[in-house]
Amino acid sequence: MLTGWTVDRPQRGGGFKFDENRHEPGTKKVLGKKIKEHGELEGRQVLHMLATNPATARFISRKLAIRFVGDVPPRLS
């Protein structure tokens, strides 16, 4: 999904750039869902899926608890 995503002239502080020639064509499967070929939109769709998935929130919350509260956070029921 993220093939073709790059930074335009990173040595000069360039911004995001999508290079269609470096993007892997075809349908892909992520988290059990088929993603049709749509170039840059594929990556944006996957990022949206991750950002709105409750498992992502649990994963990040656990990482933050380990880092800032202690080595072994309590298990959630």
All heavy atoms as a GROMACS GRO file, in nm:
protein
  611
    1MET      N    1   0.080  -0.118   0.000
    1MET     CA    2   0.000   0.000   0.000
    1MET      C    3   0.086   0.126   0.000
    1MET      O    4   0.046   0.226  -0.056
    1MET     CB    5  -0.084   0.004   0.126
    1MET     CG    6  -0.227  -0.040   0.114
    1MET     SD    7  -0.262  -0.187   0.026
    1MET     CE    8  -0.226  -0.311   0.141
    2LEU      N    9   0.198   0.121   0.069
    2LEU     CA   10   0.278   0.242   0.084
    2LEU      C   11   0.393   0.251  -0.016
    2LEU      O   12   0.472   0.346  -0.010
    2LEU     CB   13   0.332   0.250   0.227
    2LEU     CG   14   0.226   0.253   0.337
    2LEU    CD1   15   0.290   0.254   0.474
    2LEU    CD2   16   0.132   0.370   0.320
    3THR      N   17   0.401   0.154  -0.108
    3THR     CA   18   0.504   0.166  -0.211
    3THR      C   19   0.473   0.288  -0.296
    3THR      O   20   0.357   0.320  -0.322
    3THR     CB   21   0.512   0.040  -0.300
    3THR    OG1   22   0.384   0.019  -0.360
    3THR    CG2   23   0.553  -0.082  -0.222
    4GLY      N   24   0.576   0.361  -0.332
    4GLY     CA   25   0.557   0.485  -0.407
    4GLY      C   26   0.550   0.608  -0.318
    4GLY      O   27   0.562   0.720  -0.365
    5TRP      N   28   0.530   0.587  -0.186
    5TRP     CA   29   0.529   0.701  -0.094
    5TRP      C   30   0.674   0.737  -0.066
    5TRP      O   31   0.756   0.653  -0.032
    5TRP     CB   32   0.459   0.663   0.036
    5TRP     CG   33   0.310   0.650   0.024
    5TRP    CD1   34   0.241   0.590  -0.075
    5TRP    CD2   35   0.214   0.697   0.118
    5TRP    NE1   36   0.106   0.597  -0.049
    5TRP    CE2   37   0.087   0.661   0.068
    5TRP    CE3   38   0.223   0.765   0.239
    5TRP    CZ2   39  -0.030   0.693   0.135
    5TRP    CZ3   40   0.106   0.795   0.304
    5TRP    CH2   41  -0.019   0.761   0.253
    6THR      N   42   0.707   0.862  -0.081
    6THR     CA   43   0.845   0.906  -0.062
    6THR      C   44   0.847   1.052  -0.017
    6THR      O   45   0.743   1.114   0.003
    6THR     CB   46   0.925   0.885  -0.193
    6THR    OG1   47   1.063   0.910  -0.168
    6THR    CG2   48   0.875   0.972  -0.306
    7VAL      N   49   0.967   1.104  -0.001
    7VAL     CA   50   0.986   1.244   0.035
    7VAL      C   51   1.059   1.311  -0.081
    7VAL      O   52   1.161   1.261  -0.129
    7VAL     CB   53   1.068   1.258   0.166
    7VAL    CG1   54   1.096   1.404   0.196
    7VAL    CG2   55   0.997   1.190   0.280
    8ASP      N   56   1.006   1.421  -0.126
    8ASP     CA   57   1.066   1.496  -0.237
    8ASP      C   58   1.187   1.573  -0.186
    8ASP      O   59   1.174   1.659  -0.098
    8ASP     CB   60   0.961   1.591  -0.296
    8ASP     CG   61   1.011   1.660  -0.420
    8ASP    OD1   62   1.091   1.600  -0.494
    8ASP    OD2   63   0.969   1.775  -0.444
    9ARG      N   64   1.303   1.541  -0.236
    9ARG     CA   65   1.430   1.606  -0.197
    9ARG      C   66   1.446   1.614  -0.045
    9ARG      O   67   1.447   1.723   0.014
    9ARG     CB   68   1.441   1.743  -0.259
    9ARG     CG   69   1.457   1.735  -0.411
    9ARG     CD   70   1.473   1.870  -0.468
    9ARG     NE   71   1.339   1.925  -0.492
    9ARG     CZ   72   1.315   2.034  -0.560
    9ARG    NH1   73   1.412   2.102  -0.612
    9ARG    NH2   74   1.192   2.076  -0.576
   10PRO      N   75   1.461   1.498   0.023
   10PRO     CA   76   1.468   1.498   0.170
   10PRO      C   77   1.586   1.579   0.225
   10PRO      O   78   1.576   1.636   0.334
   10PRO     CB   79   1.483   1.350   0.205
   10PRO     CG   80   1.523   1.282   0.080
   10PRO     CD   81   1.473   1.365  -0.034
   11GLN      N   82   1.697   1.589   0.151
   11GLN     CA   83   1.812   1.666   0.198
   11GLN      C   84   1.780   1.814   0.209
   11GLN      O   85   1.846   1.888   0.281
   11GLN     CB   86   1.933   1.648   0.104
   11GLN     CG   87   1.979   1.507   0.086
   11GLN     CD   88   1.900   1.430  -0.020
   11GLN    OE1   89   1.804   1.478  -0.078
   11GLN    NE2   90   1.942   1.306  -0.044
   12ARG      N   91   1.676   1.857   0.139
   12ARG     CA   92   1.637   1.998   0.141
   12ARG      C   93   1.507   2.020   0.220
   12ARG      O   94   1.445   2.126   0.208
   12ARG     CB   95   1.619   2.049  -0.001
   12ARG     CG   96   1.748   2.045  -0.081
   12ARG     CD   97   1.729   2.105  -0.215
   12ARG     NE   98   1.854   2.102  -0.291
   12ARG     CZ   99   1.870   2.158  -0.407
   12ARG    NH1  100   1.770   2.222  -0.463
   12ARG    NH2  101   1.985   2.151  -0.469
   13GLY      N  102   1.466   1.917   0.295
   13GLY     CA  103   1.346   1.932   0.377
   13GLY      C  104   1.217   1.924   0.299
   13GLY      O  105   1.116   1.981   0.339
   14GLY      N  106   1.221   1.851   0.187
   14GLY     CA  107   1.102   1.840   0.102
   14GLY      C  108   0.988   1.768   0.171
   14GLY      O  109   1.004   1.703   0.274
   15GLY      N  110   0.872   1.777   0.112
   15GLY     CA  111   0.752   1.717   0.169
   15GLY      C  112   0.716   1.585   0.104
   15GLY      O  113   0.789   1.531   0.020
   16PHE      N  114   0.600   1.534   0.140
   16PHE     CA  115   0.549   1.408   0.089
   16PHE      C  116   0.530   1.415  -0.062
   16PHE      O  117   0.491   1.516  -0.118
   16PHE     CB  118   0.414   1.377   0.155
   16PHE     CG  119   0.340   1.263   0.089
   16PHE    CD1  120   0.375   1.132   0.119
   16PHE    CD2  121   0.240   1.286  -0.002
   16PHE    CE1  122   0.308   1.026   0.058
   16PHE    CE2  123   0.172   1.182  -0.063
   16PHE     CZ  124   0.207   1.052  -0.033
   17LYS      N  125   0.560   1.301  -0.124
   17LYS     CA  126   0.541   1.289  -0.268
   17LYS      C  127   0.499   1.146  -0.298
   17LYS      O  128   0.553   1.052  -0.241
   17LYS     CB  129   0.671   1.322  -0.341
   17LYS     CG  130   0.666   1.303  -0.491
   17LYS     CD  131   0.801   1.331  -0.553
   17LYS     CE  132   0.798   1.299  -0.701
   17LYS     NZ  133   0.930   1.317  -0.762
   18PHE      N  134   0.402   1.127  -0.386
   18PHE     CA  135   0.364   0.994  -0.431
   18PHE      C  136   0.417   0.974  -0.571
   18PHE      O  137   0.389   1.053  -0.662
   18PHE     CB  138   0.212   0.976  -0.429
   18PHE     CG  139   0.170   0.840  -0.478
   18PHE    CD1  140   0.188   0.729  -0.397
   18PHE    CD2  141   0.116   0.823  -0.604
   18PHE    CE1  142   0.152   0.602  -0.442
   18PHE    CE2  143   0.079   0.698  -0.650
   18PHE     CZ  144   0.098   0.587  -0.567
   19ASP      N  145   0.497   0.869  -0.590
   19ASP     CA  146   0.556   0.838  -0.720
   19ASP      C  147   0.488   0.713  -0.775
   19ASP      O  148   0.517   0.601  -0.733
   19ASP     CB  149   0.706   0.815  -0.704
   19ASP     CG  150   0.777   0.792  -0.836
   19ASP    OD1  151   0.710   0.776  -0.940
   19ASP    OD2  152   0.902   0.791  -0.835
   20GLU      N  153   0.397   0.733  -0.868
   20GLU     CA  154   0.319   0.623  -0.927
   20GLU      C  155   0.409   0.517  -0.990
   20GLU      O  156   0.377   0.399  -0.986
   20GLU     CB  157   0.223   0.681  -1.033
   20GLU     CG  158   0.130   0.578  -1.094
   20GLU     CD  159   0.021   0.532  -0.999
   20GLU    OE1  160  -0.034   0.615  -0.927
   20GLU    OE2  161  -0.008   0.410  -0.998
   21ASN      N  162   0.524   0.558  -1.045
   21ASN     CA  163   0.614   0.463  -1.109
   21ASN      C  164   0.679   0.367  -1.009
   21ASN      O  165   0.726   0.261  -1.049
   21ASN     CB  166   0.723   0.537  -1.186
   21ASN     CG  167   0.667   0.614  -1.304
   21ASN    OD1  168   0.572   0.570  -1.368
   21ASN    ND2  169   0.723   0.730  -1.330
   22ARG      N  170   0.683   0.402  -0.882
   22ARG     CA  171   0.745   0.317  -0.779
   22ARG      C  172   0.640   0.240  -0.699
   22ARG      O  173   0.674   0.168  -0.606
   22ARG     CB  174   0.830   0.403  -0.687
   22ARG     CG  175   0.944   0.471  -0.762
   22ARG     CD  176   1.017   0.568  -0.676
   22ARG     NE  177   1.113   0.494  -0.596
   22ARG     CZ  178   1.191   0.549  -0.504
   22ARG    NH1  179   1.181   0.677  -0.480
   22ARG    NH2  180   1.274   0.476  -0.436
   23HIS      N  181   0.513   0.256  -0.735
   23HIS     CA  182   0.404   0.192  -0.663
   23HIS      C  183   0.376   0.053  -0.718
   23HIS      O  184   0.372   0.033  -0.839
   23HIS     CB  185   0.278   0.278  -0.672
   23HIS     CG  186   0.162   0.221  -0.599
   23HIS    ND1  187   0.160   0.210  -0.462
   23HIS    CD2  188   0.044   0.171  -0.643
   23HIS    CE1  189   0.044   0.156  -0.425
   23HIS    NE2  190  -0.027   0.131  -0.533
   24GLU      N  191   0.359  -0.045  -0.628
   24GLU     CA  192   0.327  -0.182  -0.667
   24GLU      C  193   0.180  -0.191  -0.709
   24GLU      O  194   0.092  -0.166  -0.627
   24GLU     CB  195   0.354  -0.276  -0.550
   24GLU     CG  196   0.333  -0.422  -0.581
   24GLU     CD  197   0.438  -0.479  -0.674
   24GLU    OE1  198   0.552  -0.431  -0.672
   24GLU    OE2  199   0.405  -0.570  -0.751
   25PRO      N  200   0.153  -0.228  -0.833
   25PRO     CA  201   0.014  -0.235  -0.879
   25PRO      C  202  -0.057  -0.360  -0.826
   25PRO      O  203   0.005  -0.452  -0.776
   25PRO     CB  204   0.028  -0.241  -1.031
   25PRO     CG  205   0.161  -0.303  -1.054
   25PRO     CD  206   0.248  -0.258  -0.938
   26GLY      N  207  -0.188  -0.360  -0.839
   26GLY     CA  208  -0.268  -0.477  -0.806
   26GLY      C  209  -0.345  -0.463  -0.676
   26GLY      O  210  -0.322  -0.374  -0.596
   27THR      N  211  -0.438  -0.556  -0.657
   27THR     CA  212  -0.519  -0.561  -0.536
   27THR      C  213  -0.434  -0.620  -0.423
   27THR      O  214  -0.355  -0.710  -0.445
   27THR     CB  215  -0.644  -0.649  -0.561
   27THR    OG1  216  -0.720  -0.590  -0.666
   27THR    CG2  217  -0.729  -0.660  -0.437
   28LYS      N  218  -0.451  -0.567  -0.304
   28LYS     CA  219  -0.378  -0.615  -0.186
   28LYS      C  220  -0.477  -0.652  -0.077
   28LYS      O  221  -0.593  -0.616  -0.082
   28LYS     CB  222  -0.283  -0.506  -0.134
   28LYS     CG  223  -0.168  -0.479  -0.228
   28LYS     CD  224  -0.171  -0.335  -0.267
   28LYS     CE  225  -0.057  -0.304  -0.363
   28LYS     NZ  226  -0.100  -0.221  -0.471
   29LYS      N  227  -0.429  -0.724   0.025
   29LYS     CA  228  -0.515  -0.763   0.136
   29LYS      C  229  -0.448  -0.721   0.267
   29LYS      O  230  -0.332  -0.755   0.292
   29LYS     CB  231  -0.537  -0.915   0.134
   29LYS     CG  232  -0.647  -0.961   0.225
   29LYS     CD  233  -0.675  -1.108   0.200
   29LYS     CE  234  -0.795  -1.152   0.278
   29LYS     NZ  235  -0.827  -1.294   0.254
   30VAL      N  236  -0.523  -0.646   0.349
   30VAL     CA  237  -0.473  -0.598   0.477
   30VAL      C  238  -0.581  -0.618   0.582
   30VAL      O  239  -0.697  -0.580   0.560
   30VAL     CB  240  -0.435  -0.448   0.469
   30VAL    CG1  241  -0.396  -0.393   0.605
   30VAL    CG2  242  -0.324  -0.426   0.370
   31LEU      N  243  -0.545  -0.677   0.695
   31LEU     CA  244  -0.640  -0.701   0.803
   31LEU      C  245  -0.766  -0.772   0.752
   31LEU      O  246  -0.877  -0.743   0.794
   31LEU     CB  247  -0.677  -0.571   0.873
   31LEU     CG  248  -0.564  -0.495   0.941
   31LEU    CD1  249  -0.611  -0.360   0.993
   31LEU    CD2  250  -0.505  -0.578   1.055
   32GLY      N  251  -0.746  -0.864   0.658
   32GLY     CA  252  -0.857  -0.941   0.605
   32GLY      C  253  -0.945  -0.868   0.505
   32GLY      O  254  -1.046  -0.921   0.461
   33LYS      N  255  -0.908  -0.748   0.468
   33LYS     CA  256  -0.989  -0.668   0.375
   33LYS      C  257  -0.912  -0.646   0.245
   33LYS      O  258  -0.795  -0.609   0.248
   33LYS     CB  259  -1.026  -0.534   0.436
   33LYS     CG  260  -1.115  -0.451   0.350
   33LYS     CD  261  -1.161  -0.325   0.420
   33LYS     CE  262  -1.251  -0.246   0.327
   33LYS     NZ  263  -1.300  -0.125   0.388
   34LYS      N  264  -0.979  -0.667   0.132
   34LYS     CA  265  -0.916  -0.643   0.003
   34LYS      C  266  -0.915  -0.493  -0.026
   34LYS      O  267  -1.014  -0.425  -0.009
   34LYS     CB  268  -0.990  -0.715  -0.109
   34LYS     CG  269  -0.964  -0.863  -0.113
   34LYS     CD  270  -1.026  -0.925  -0.236
   34LYS     CE  271  -0.996  -1.073  -0.238
   34LYS     NZ  272  -1.052  -1.138  -0.358
   35ILE      N  273  -0.800  -0.447  -0.071
   35ILE     CA  274  -0.783  -0.307  -0.109
   35ILE      C  275  -0.759  -0.305  -0.259
   35ILE      O  276  -0.659  -0.357  -0.308
   35ILE     CB  277  -0.663  -0.242  -0.035
   35ILE    CG1  278  -0.673  -0.260   0.115
   35ILE    CG2  279  -0.648  -0.096  -0.075
   35ILE    CD1  280  -0.786  -0.187   0.181
   36LYS      N  281  -0.851  -0.246  -0.332
   36LYS     CA  282  -0.836  -0.238  -0.478
   36LYS      C  283  -0.728  -0.138  -0.515
   36LYS      O  284  -0.697  -0.046  -0.439
   36LYS     CB  285  -0.969  -0.199  -0.542
   36LYS     CG  286  -1.076  -0.304  -0.527
   36LYS     CD  287  -1.203  -0.263  -0.597
   36LYS     CE  288  -1.308  -0.370  -0.578
   36LYS     NZ  289  -1.434  -0.332  -0.644
   37GLU      N  290  -0.675  -0.155  -0.634
   37GLU     CA  291  -0.568  -0.068  -0.682
   37GLU      C  292  -0.621   0.074  -0.702
   37GLU      O  293  -0.711   0.098  -0.782
   37GLU     CB  294  -0.513  -0.122  -0.814
   37GLU     CG  295  -0.397  -0.043  -0.865
   37GLU     CD  296  -0.334  -0.105  -0.988
   37GLU    OE1  297  -0.362  -0.222  -1.018
   37GLU    OE2  298  -0.257  -0.034  -1.053
   38HIS      N  299  -0.564   0.167  -0.622
   38HIS     CA  300  -0.604   0.308  -0.632
   38HIS      C  301  -0.486   0.401  -0.605
   38HIS      O  302  -0.503   0.511  -0.556
   38HIS     CB  303  -0.715   0.341  -0.532
   38HIS     CG  304  -0.848   0.282  -0.566
   38HIS    ND1  305  -0.919   0.316  -0.677
   38HIS    CD2  306  -0.921   0.189  -0.502
   38HIS    CE1  307  -1.031   0.248  -0.681
   38HIS    NE2  308  -1.034   0.169  -0.575
   39GLY      N  309  -0.364   0.354  -0.630
   39GLY     CA  310  -0.246   0.439  -0.612
   39GLY      C  311  -0.232   0.491  -0.471
   39GLY      O  312  -0.239   0.416  -0.373
   40GLU      N  313  -0.213   0.620  -0.458
   40GLU     CA  314  -0.192   0.684  -0.328
   40GLU      C  315  -0.308   0.659  -0.232
   40GLU      O  316  -0.290   0.646  -0.111
   40GLU     CB  317  -0.173   0.835  -0.346
   40GLU     CG  318  -0.151   0.910  -0.218
   40GLU     CD  319  -0.142   1.060  -0.240
   40GLU    OE1  320  -0.118   1.106  -0.352
   40GLU    OE2  321  -0.158   1.132  -0.140
   41LEU      N  322  -0.428   0.650  -0.285
   41LEU     CA  323  -0.547   0.630  -0.202
   41LEU      C  324  -0.541   0.499  -0.123
   41LEU      O  325  -0.596   0.490  -0.014
   41LEU     CB  326  -0.672   0.633  -0.290
   41LEU     CG  327  -0.806   0.627  -0.219
   41LEU    CD1  328  -0.821   0.745  -0.123
   41LEU    CD2  329  -0.919   0.626  -0.319
   42GLU      N  330  -0.471   0.398  -0.176
   42GLU     CA  331  -0.457   0.270  -0.104
   42GLU      C  332  -0.393   0.293   0.033
   42GLU      O  333  -0.442   0.242   0.135
   42GLU     CB  334  -0.368   0.173  -0.182
   42GLU     CG  335  -0.421   0.130  -0.314
   42GLU     CD  336  -0.317   0.052  -0.393
   42GLU    OE1  337  -0.223  -0.005  -0.334
   42GLU    OE2  338  -0.329   0.049  -0.517
   43GLY      N  339  -0.284   0.365   0.036
   43GLY     CA  340  -0.214   0.392   0.161
   43GLY      C  341  -0.299   0.473   0.257
   43GLY      O  342  -0.304   0.444   0.377
   44ARG      N  343  -0.369   0.570   0.205
   44ARG     CA  344  -0.457   0.652   0.290
   44ARG      C  345  -0.570   0.567   0.348
   44ARG      O  346  -0.610   0.584   0.463
   44ARG     CB  347  -0.512   0.770   0.211
   44ARG     CG  348  -0.405   0.870   0.172
   44ARG     CD  349  -0.465   0.991   0.102
   44ARG     NE  350  -0.362   1.082   0.060
   44ARG     CZ  351  -0.307   1.175   0.138
   44ARG    NH1  352  -0.346   1.186   0.265
   44ARG    NH2  353  -0.214   1.255   0.092
   45GLN      N  354  -0.621   0.473   0.268
   45GLN     CA  355  -0.728   0.384   0.315
   45GLN      C  356  -0.678   0.295   0.429
   45GLN      O  357  -0.747   0.277   0.529
   45GLN     CB  358  -0.779   0.299   0.199
   45GLN     CG  359  -0.899   0.216   0.232
   45GLN     CD  360  -0.954   0.143   0.111
   45GLN    OE1  361  -0.907   0.159  -0.001
   45GLN    NE2  362  -1.053   0.060   0.134
   46VAL      N  363  -0.557   0.241   0.416
   46VAL     CA  364  -0.501   0.155   0.521
   46VAL      C  365  -0.473   0.237   0.647
   46VAL      O  366  -0.500   0.192   0.759
   46VAL     CB  367  -0.374   0.083   0.471
   46VAL    CG1  368  -0.302   0.016   0.586
   46VAL    CG2  369  -0.411  -0.018   0.366
   47LEU      N  370  -0.419   0.355   0.633
   47LEU     CA  371  -0.395   0.440   0.749
   47LEU      C  372  -0.526   0.472   0.822
   47LEU      O  373  -0.532   0.472   0.945
   47LEU     CB  374  -0.323   0.569   0.708
   47LEU     CG  375  -0.179   0.552   0.662
   47LEU    CD1  376  -0.123   0.686   0.613
   47LEU    CD2  377  -0.092   0.495   0.772
   48HIS      N  378  -0.632   0.496   0.747
   48HIS     CA  379  -0.763   0.520   0.807
   48HIS      C  380  -0.812   0.396   0.880
   48HIS      O  381  -0.865   0.406   0.992
   48HIS     CB  382  -0.864   0.563   0.701
   48HIS     CG  383  -1.001   0.586   0.756
   48HIS    ND1  384  -1.035   0.696   0.830
   48HIS    CD2  385  -1.112   0.509   0.750
   48HIS    CE1  386  -1.161   0.688   0.868
   48HIS    NE2  387  -1.211   0.574   0.820
   49MET      N  388  -0.795   0.279   0.819
   49MET     CA  389  -0.835   0.153   0.884
   49MET      C  390  -0.764   0.136   1.018
   49MET      O  391  -0.824   0.101   1.119
   49MET     CB  392  -0.802   0.033   0.794
   49MET     CG  393  -0.895   0.016   0.677
   49MET     SD  394  -0.840  -0.113   0.559
   49MET     CE  395  -0.809  -0.252   0.665
   50LEU      N  396  -0.634   0.161   1.019
   50LEU     CA  397  -0.556   0.147   1.143
   50LEU      C  398  -0.596   0.252   1.247
   50LEU      O  399  -0.609   0.221   1.365
   50LEU     CB  400  -0.406   0.160   1.113
   50LEU     CG  401  -0.345   0.043   1.036
   50LEU    CD1  402  -0.203   0.077   0.994
   50LEU    CD2  403  -0.348  -0.084   1.117
   51ALA      N  404  -0.617   0.374   1.203
   51ALA     CA  405  -0.650   0.482   1.296
   51ALA      C  406  -0.787   0.464   1.361
   51ALA      O  407  -0.809   0.511   1.472
   51ALA     CB  408  -0.646   0.617   1.222
   52THR      N  409  -0.878   0.396   1.294
   52THR     CA  410  -1.013   0.379   1.349
   52THR      C  411  -1.038   0.240   1.407
   52THR      O  412  -1.148   0.212   1.454
   52THR     CB  413  -1.119   0.408   1.240
   52THR    OG1  414  -1.098   0.319   1.129
   52THR    CG2  415  -1.112   0.552   1.193
   53ASN      N  416  -0.936   0.155   1.409
   53ASN     CA  417  -0.949   0.020   1.462
   53ASN      C  418  -0.924   0.021   1.613
   53ASN      O  419  -0.820   0.069   1.658
   53ASN     CB  420  -0.849  -0.072   1.392
   53ASN     CG  421  -0.869  -0.217   1.426
   53ASN    OD1  422  -0.898  -0.253   1.539
   53ASN    ND2  423  -0.852  -0.302   1.326
   54PRO      N  424  -1.017  -0.032   1.695
   54PRO     CA  425  -0.997  -0.034   1.840
   54PRO      C  426  -0.870  -0.108   1.882
   54PRO      O  427  -0.809  -0.073   1.983
   54PRO     CB  428  -1.121  -0.107   1.893
   54PRO     CG  429  -1.224  -0.088   1.788
   54PRO     CD  430  -1.149  -0.083   1.658
   55ALA      N  431  -0.827  -0.205   1.806
   55ALA     CA  432  -0.704  -0.278   1.840
   55ALA      C  433  -0.583  -0.185   1.835
   55ALA      O  434  -0.488  -0.202   1.913
   55ALA     CB  435  -0.684  -0.396   1.745
   56THR      N  436  -0.584  -0.087   1.746
   56THR     CA  437  -0.474   0.009   1.739
   56THR      C  438  -0.467   0.091   1.867
   56THR      O  439  -0.359   0.112   1.923
   56THR     CB  440  -0.492   0.102   1.617
   56THR    OG1  441  -0.500   0.024   1.499
   56THR    CG2  442  -0.376   0.200   1.605
   57ALA      N  443  -0.582   0.135   1.916
   57ALA     CA  444  -0.586   0.213   2.040
   57ALA      C  445  -0.534   0.130   2.157
   57ALA      O  446  -0.457   0.180   2.240
   57ALA     CB  447  -0.729   0.260   2.068
   58ARG      N  448  -0.575   0.003   2.166
   58ARG     CA  449  -0.526  -0.083   2.274
   58ARG      C  450  -0.376  -0.102   2.265
   58ARG      O  451  -0.305  -0.096   2.365
   58ARG     CB  452  -0.598  -0.218   2.270
   58ARG     CG  453  -0.741  -0.213   2.322
   58ARG     CD  454  -0.800  -0.352   2.340
   58ARG     NE  455  -0.806  -0.427   2.216
   58ARG     CZ  456  -0.905  -0.421   2.128
   58ARG    NH1  457  -1.008  -0.342   2.149
   58ARG    NH2  458  -0.901  -0.495   2.018
   59PHE      N  459  -0.326  -0.125   2.145
   59PHE     CA  460  -0.183  -0.148   2.125
   59PHE      C  461  -0.101  -0.025   2.167
   59PHE      O  462  -0.004  -0.036   2.242
   59PHE     CB  463  -0.156  -0.181   1.977
   59PHE     CG  464  -0.012  -0.201   1.945
   59PHE    CD1  465   0.050  -0.322   1.971
   59PHE    CD2  466   0.064  -0.099   1.888
   59PHE    CE1  467   0.185  -0.341   1.941
   59PHE    CE2  468   0.197  -0.117   1.858
   59PHE     CZ  469   0.258  -0.238   1.885
   60ILE      N  470  -0.143   0.092   2.120
   60ILE     CA  471  -0.070   0.214   2.153
   60ILE      C  472  -0.081   0.246   2.302
   60ILE      O  473   0.016   0.286   2.365
   60ILE     CB  474  -0.117   0.331   2.065
   60ILE    CG1  475  -0.075   0.305   1.920
   60ILE    CG2  476  -0.063   0.465   2.115
   60ILE    CD1  477  -0.129   0.403   1.820
   61SER      N  478  -0.200   0.227   2.360
   61SER     CA  479  -0.219   0.252   2.503
   61SER      C  480  -0.128   0.164   2.586
   61SER      O  481  -0.067   0.208   2.684
   61SER     CB  482  -0.364   0.226   2.543
   61SER     OG  483  -0.448   0.315   2.477
   62ARG      N  484  -0.116   0.038   2.548
   62ARG     CA  485  -0.029  -0.056   2.621
   62ARG      C  486   0.117  -0.011   2.612
   62ARG      O  487   0.190  -0.011   2.711
   62ARG     CB  488  -0.046  -0.197   2.566
   62ARG     CG  489   0.032  -0.300   2.647
   62ARG     CD  490  -0.003  -0.442   2.601
   62ARG     NE  491   0.043  -0.540   2.696
   62ARG     CZ  492   0.168  -0.577   2.714
   62ARG    NH1  493   0.264  -0.520   2.643
   62ARG    NH2  494   0.201  -0.668   2.803
   63LYS      N  495   0.160   0.027   2.492
   63LYS     CA  496   0.298   0.074   2.474
   63LYS      C  497   0.325   0.198   2.561
   63LYS      O  498   0.431   0.210   2.622
   63LYS     CB  499   0.325   0.107   2.327
   63LYS     CG  500   0.329  -0.012   2.237
   63LYS     CD  501   0.454  -0.091   2.261
   63LYS     CE  502   0.471  -0.200   2.158
   63LYS     NZ  503   0.592  -0.277   2.177
   64LEU      N  504   0.229   0.290   2.567
   64LEU     CA  505   0.246   0.410   2.649
   64LEU      C  506   0.250   0.375   2.798
   64LEU      O  507   0.331   0.431   2.873
   64LEU     CB  508   0.133   0.510   2.621
   64LEU     CG  509   0.138   0.579   2.485
   64LEU    CD1  510   0.010   0.656   2.459
   64LEU    CD2  511   0.259   0.669   2.474
   65ALA      N  512   0.166   0.280   2.840
   65ALA     CA  513   0.166   0.238   2.980
   65ALA      C  514   0.298   0.175   3.018
   65ALA      O  515   0.354   0.204   3.124
   65ALA     CB  516   0.051   0.140   3.006
   66ILE      N  517   0.351   0.091   2.931
   66ILE     CA  518   0.480   0.028   2.958
   66ILE      C  519   0.589   0.134   2.968
   66ILE      O  520   0.673   0.130   3.058
   66ILE     CB  521   0.514  -0.076   2.849
   66ILE    CG1  522   0.421  -0.196   2.862
   66ILE    CG2  523   0.659  -0.119   2.857
   66ILE    CD1  524   0.429  -0.294   2.745
   67ARG      N  525   0.586   0.230   2.880
   67ARG     CA  526   0.691   0.332   2.877
   67ARG      C  527   0.684   0.428   2.996
   67ARG      O  528   0.784   0.461   3.057
   67ARG     CB  529   0.680   0.411   2.746
   67ARG     CG  530   0.776   0.526   2.735
   67ARG     CD  531   0.917   0.476   2.713
   67ARG     NE  532   1.003   0.586   2.684
   67ARG     CZ  533   1.113   0.615   2.755
   67ARG    NH1  534   1.149   0.540   2.856
   67ARG    NH2  535   1.186   0.718   2.723
   68PHE      N  536   0.564   0.473   3.030
   68PHE     CA  537   0.553   0.581   3.129
   68PHE      C  538   0.505   0.538   3.267
   68PHE      O  539   0.525   0.611   3.364
   68PHE     CB  540   0.460   0.691   3.075
   68PHE     CG  541   0.518   0.761   2.956
   68PHE    CD1  542   0.462   0.745   2.830
   68PHE    CD2  543   0.630   0.842   2.968
   68PHE    CE1  544   0.514   0.809   2.720
   68PHE    CE2  545   0.684   0.906   2.858
   68PHE     CZ  546   0.626   0.889   2.733
   69VAL      N  547   0.442   0.420   3.279
   69VAL     CA  548   0.389   0.379   3.409
   69VAL      C  549   0.471   0.267   3.470
   69VAL      O  550   0.502   0.270   3.588
   69VAL     CB  551   0.240   0.335   3.396
   69VAL    CG1  552   0.186   0.287   3.528
   69VAL    CG2  553   0.157   0.450   3.342
   70GLY      N  554   0.505   0.168   3.395
   70GLY     CA  555   0.582   0.057   3.446
   70GLY      C  556   0.606  -0.046   3.339
   70GLY      O  557   0.555  -0.038   3.228
   71ASP      N  558   0.687  -0.145   3.373
   71ASP     CA  559   0.725  -0.246   3.275
   71ASP      C  560   0.611  -0.343   3.240
   71ASP      O  561   0.605  -0.395   3.130
   71ASP     CB  562   0.843  -0.328   3.326
   71ASP     CG  563   0.970  -0.244   3.330
   71ASP    OD1  564   0.976  -0.145   3.257
   71ASP    OD2  565   1.061  -0.278   3.406
   72VAL      N  566   0.522  -0.370   3.335
   72VAL     CA  567   0.414  -0.465   3.310
   72VAL      C  568   0.280  -0.402   3.348
   72VAL      O  569   0.242  -0.403   3.465
   72VAL     CB  570   0.436  -0.596   3.390
   72VAL    CG1  571   0.328  -0.697   3.357
   72VAL    CG2  572   0.574  -0.654   3.364
   73PRO      N  573   0.207  -0.348   3.250
   73PRO     CA  574   0.078  -0.287   3.283
   73PRO      C  575  -0.023  -0.396   3.319
   73PRO      O  576  -0.011  -0.510   3.276
   73PRO     CB  577   0.038  -0.216   3.154
   73PRO     CG  578   0.112  -0.288   3.047
   73PRO     CD  579   0.238  -0.338   3.110
   74PRO      N  580  -0.124  -0.362   3.399
   74PRO     CA  581  -0.225  -0.462   3.434
   74PRO      C  582  -0.304  -0.505   3.310
   74PRO      O  583  -0.323  -0.426   3.217
   74PRO     CB  584  -0.316  -0.388   3.533
   74PRO     CG  585  -0.292  -0.244   3.508
   74PRO     CD  586  -0.151  -0.232   3.456
   75ARG      N  587  -0.347  -0.631   3.310
   75ARG     CA  588  -0.428  -0.682   3.198
   75ARG      C  589  -0.568  -0.622   3.204
   75ARG      O  590  -0.623  -0.604   3.312
   75ARG     CB  591  -0.439  -0.832   3.205
   75ARG     CG  592  -0.307  -0.901   3.171
   75ARG     CD  593  -0.329  -1.049   3.150
   75ARG     NE  594  -0.430  -1.075   3.049
   75ARG     CZ  595  -0.405  -1.113   2.925
   75ARG    NH1  596  -0.281  -1.130   2.888
   75ARG    NH2  597  -0.502  -1.136   2.842
   76LEU      N  598  -0.622  -0.592   3.090
   76LEU     CA  599  -0.758  -0.542   3.081
   76LEU      C  600  -0.851  -0.661   3.060
   76LEU      O  601  -0.819  -0.754   2.991
   76LEU     CB  602  -0.772  -0.445   2.964
   76LEU     CG  603  -0.685  -0.320   2.972
   76LEU    CD1  604  -0.699  -0.239   2.844
   76LEU    CD2  605  -0.723  -0.238   3.091
   77SER      N  606  -0.969  -0.655   3.123
   77SER     CA  607  -1.062  -0.767   3.106
   77SER      C  608  -1.132  -0.760   2.975
   77SER      O  609  -1.152  -0.666   2.916
   77SER     CB  610  -1.167  -0.769   3.215
   77SER     OG  611  -1.137  -0.698   3.327
   0.00000   0.00000   0.00000
